[in-house]
Amino acid sequence: MMSMNPFLWLIDTVISVYFWIILAMVILSWLVAFNVVNRSNPYVRQIGQALEKLTEPLLRPIRRFLPDLGGIDISPIVLLIGLQFFGMLVRWVFFSLGWA
């Protein structure tokens, strides 16, 4: 089994965890929008606030550059694509330099 560079592993893990956090935020927003869960529930509110605080710092700048599409927010999709691109770029740099 080939061992991975610990820095590459850390970057890859952080990107993967953040990917799932964004996905959880999107799913929770859909559940709230379709009245499956209620934001007045203290547990749902806490989870929503935590996910918002984790994702908003990266989503806010993306939203400033995107056009207004009515009620559709595609900033999470742009961020997920950007995270995947960044992860592949980091892996490519590590492997091309022989650090992996």
C-alpha positions, 0 to 999 in steps of 0.5 A, spaced: 500 500 500 502 506 498 502 511 503 500 519 502 503 525 504 500 527 510 499 534 508 496 532 502 491 527 506 490 533 511 488 538 505 484 532 502 480 531 508 478 538 509 476 539 502 471 532 503 469 534 510 467 541 507 464 538 501 459 534 506 458 540 510 455 544 504 451 538 502 448 538 509 446 545 508 443 545 502 439 539 504 437 542 510 435 548 506 430 544 502 427 541 508 425 547 511 423 550 504 418 544 503 416 544 510 419 537 512 422 540 518 421 547 522 426 552 524 422 553 530 425 547 533 431 548 537 435 542 534 433 544 527 435 552 529 442 550 532 444 545 526 442 551 521 445 556 525 452 552 525 451 550 518 450 557 516 456 560 520 461 554 517 458 556 509 457 563 509 464 566 509 465 562 502 458 563 499 457 570 501 463 572 496 460 568 490 453 570 491 456 577 490 458 575 483 452 571 481 447 574 477 440 574 480 436 568 478 430 569 482 429 564 488 434 560 486 441 560 489 446 556 485 452 559 489 453 552 493 454 548 486 459 553 484 463 552 491 462 545 490 465 545 483 471 550 486 472 545 492 473 539 487 477 543 482 482 546 488 482 538 491 484 536 484 489 542 483 493 540 489 493 533 488 496 534 481 501 539 484 503 534 489 504 528 484 507 532 479 513 535 484 513 528 487 511 530 494 505 525 494 
